[in-house]
Amino acid sequence: MLGIGVPLGIRWTLLNATRSLDIDLQPREGTLTLQPARSNSPTLVVEPTEKVELKDKIELSSDGVALLLFYTPGALDAPKPDAPIVTVQIYGKTDLTTRIARTPRFAASPHPHRVELNVDHASNLHLTVEGNGRSAVLRVHTPHGAIDMEEGNYVLSVEPNQTNFSVRTGKAHIPDPETNETFVLTDLQRTALTAEGLTEITIGERDLLQNRNGDFEEPIGNYWTSYNIVGVAEEAKGSVRRVQVGDGRHIVIFTRYGQNFAETGVVQQLNQDIHEARSLRVRARIRIDNQTVGVCGTLGTECPLMLRIAFIDQSNSSREWLQGFYFDLGEDKPVCQSCEWQAEHIRVAQLNSWYDYESPDLLPLLKSRGINPAAVATVQIYASGHAYGSAIDEIEILVED
């Protein structure tokens, strides 16, 4: 028994024994706190590098940036390896906990490095998995399900109603919570996990308004807030109406009759982090039915339909992008002269007809004007002028990670 048991025990130990990975937390911007597993009091992370233990809870403010790094442990007093096994770039409001961080103790072991995280909320996580000579697996548990990632680069965000996930490079395994069937995602594919299960797997850009009523198939009050502004208090306000059209779709119509300035619109708080986004485009289907102010008014601020996106830049300042649409000609310039974004407004082909708008990639345009966007704060759709009538069928804000 000893002759057989001792060699088998040694072999089992060589193949299966593990040790903990070293975990470093590095603050970059914003407020970063660390709450040890056996404590109810989070502490502010101010050191350039903070050691993290398993079950420690990490929280980052909405304007924050931080790095979470997992390294193979070296010999005593030996320098840290140059490359981490797993790198988690954390942008914006985040709540996560380290769960498992283990690596084989002996080189003879065939098992991978293994890291597991619990992510309860995340604005924008960029995840890099590198084996550095040994395979590695990262598992992320979210309120909507678990995702296993092999070596590669990934982007993850966790909202109350869904987990958004995309593969830049690599391979990920996602079990559908509804059917328990496991799906494999590869380069440039994306999906979302919800309480109902896995959404359609797509390739390319993600829509920041997906499942946020960007097609207005839900009542306006779901995600959108309507508003009215009038220049003269005694005059009538405008109206925002959601109506069903012949093919069963729903559109939103903005109307107003008056002699002086007014503005009628809807706005949605997004607060979607776009650090390291590769492109950003806007698509919308709009219609102009009526306007009494030529072009977009003397200052270019009164188009019968306007799209406005507010950004938070990397210095935490509020910036904007604006695009207006009109039909009636006049002597005024088609430029928003008093806006930060001095957009040249677009004349639609004809009244009462749908116009499909697609912007160019906004990121190089923004950066050419000194705007380095870190997050999309709000999206706003509105009509402005004296008397106007316009409509929107759908709007998409497309991001390539």
VENNORMO-V235042 format. One record per backbone hydrogen bond with DSSP energy under -0.5 kcal/mol. NH is the residue of the N-H (numbers start at 1). CO is the residue of the C=O. If there is no record, write none. Layout:
nh=<NH & NH>
co=<CO & CO>
This chain:
nh=<5 & 6 & 8 & 9 & 10 & 11 & 12 & 13 & 14 & 15 & 16 & 17 & 19 & 21 & 22 & 24 & 25 & 26 & 27 & 27 & 28 & 28 & 29 & 32 & 33 & 34 & 35 & 36 & 39 & 42 & 43 & 45 & 46 & 50 & 52 & 55 & 56 & 57 & 58 & 59 & 60 & 61 & 64 & 65 & 66 & 67 & 68 & 69 & 70 & 71 & 78 & 81 & 85 & 86 & 87 & 88 & 89 & 89 & 90 & 90 & 91 & 91 & 92 & 94 & 95 & 96 & 97 & 98 & 99 & 100 & 102 & 103 & 105 & 106 & 109 & 113 & 114 & 115 & 116 & 117 & 118 & 119 & 119 & 120 & 120 & 121 & 122 & 123 & 124 & 125 & 126 & 127 & 127 & 128 & 129 & 130 & 130 & 137 & 138 & 139 & 140 & 141 & 141 & 142 & 142 & 145 & 147 & 148 & 149 & 150 & 152 & 153 & 154 & 155 & 156 & 157 & 158 & 159 & 159 & 163 & 164 & 164 & 165 & 166 & 167 & 168 & 168 & 169 & 172 & 173 & 174 & 175 & 176 & 177 & 180 & 183 & 185 & 185 & 188 & 189 & 190 & 191 & 193 & 194 & 195 & 197 & 199 & 202 & 202 & 204 & 206 & 208 & 208 & 210 & 212 & 214 & 216 & 222 & 223 & 224 & 225 & 227 & 229 & 231 & 233 & 235 & 239 & 241 & 243 & 243 & 245 & 248 & 251 & 252 & 253 & 254 & 255 & 256 & 262 & 263 & 264 & 265 & 266 & 267 & 268 & 270 & 270 & 271 & 271 & 272 & 273 & 274 & 275 & 277 & 278 & 279 & 281 & 283 & 284 & 285 & 286 & 286 & 287 & 288 & 289 & 289 & 290 & 292 & 294 & 295 & 296 & 297 & 300 & 302 & 305 & 306 & 307 & 308 & 309 & 310 & 311 & 312 & 313 & 313 & 314 & 316 & 319 & 321 & 323 & 325 & 326 & 335 & 336 & 337 & 337 & 338 & 339 & 342 & 343 & 345 & 345 & 346 & 348 & 348 & 352 & 353 & 355 & 357 & 357 & 359 & 362 & 365 & 366 & 367 & 368 & 369 & 369 & 370 & 371 & 372 & 373 & 374 & 375 & 376 & 377 & 377 & 378 & 379 & 380 & 381 & 382 & 383 & 384 & 385 & 388 & 389 & 390 & 391 & 392 & 393 & 394 & 395 & 396 & 398 & 398 & 399 & 400 & 401>
co=<1 & 2 & 4 & 5 & 6 & 7 & 8 & 9 & 10 & 11 & 12 & 13 & 103 & 101 & 71 & 69 & 50 & 67 & 25 & 47 & 29 & 65 & 65 & 30 & 59 & 43 & 57 & 34 & 36 & 40 & 34 & 32 & 44 & 25 & 23 & 98 & 53 & 35 & 96 & 33 & 94 & 31 & 61 & 29 & 90 & 26 & 88 & 24 & 86 & 22 & 75 & 72 & 70 & 70 & 128 & 68 & 87 & 126 & 66 & 88 & 89 & 124 & 64 & 60 & 121 & 58 & 118 & 56 & 116 & 116 & 114 & 19 & 17 & 17 & 106 & 135 & 102 & 137 & 100 & 139 & 97 & 117 & 141 & 95 & 118 & 95 & 158 & 93 & 91 & 156 & 89 & 125 & 154 & 87 & 152 & 85 & 128 & 113 & 149 & 115 & 147 & 117 & 139 & 140 & 145 & 142 & 140 & 173 & 138 & 171 & 129 & 169 & 127 & 166 & 125 & 164 & 122 & 157 & 162 & 193 & 157 & 162 & 191 & 155 & 189 & 153 & 166 & 153 & 185 & 148 & 183 & 146 & 181 & 175 & 176 & 174 & 172 & 183 & 167 & 186 & 202 & 165 & 163 & 197 & 161 & 194 & 192 & 190 & 200 & 188 & 399 & 206 & 397 & 207 & 209 & 209 & 213 & 219 & 221 & 220 & 267 & 265 & 263 & 261 & 231 & 232 & 255 & 253 & 241 & 251 & 249 & 245 & 243 & 392 & 241 & 390 & 239 & 388 & 385 & 229 & 383 & 227 & 381 & 225 & 379 & 268 & 377 & 376 & 377 & 376 & 271 & 374 & 374 & 274 & 400 & 400 & 398 & 396 & 357 & 394 & 284 & 355 & 391 & 353 & 287 & 389 & 389 & 387 & 292 & 328 & 297 & 294 & 297 & 296 & 325 & 382 & 323 & 380 & 321 & 378 & 319 & 375 & 311 & 317 & 372 & 313 & 311 & 309 & 307 & 305 & 346 & 333 & 343 & 299 & 335 & 299 & 336 & 340 & 341 & 334 & 343 & 324 & 326 & 346 & 288 & 350 & 286 & 284 & 355 & 282 & 280 & 361 & 362 & 363 & 364 & 365 & 366 & 367 & 366 & 370 & 371 & 312 & 312 & 272 & 310 & 375 & 310 & 268 & 308 & 266 & 306 & 264 & 303 & 262 & 256 & 290 & 254 & 287 & 252 & 285 & 285 & 214 & 283 & 281 & 396 & 206 & 279 & 399>
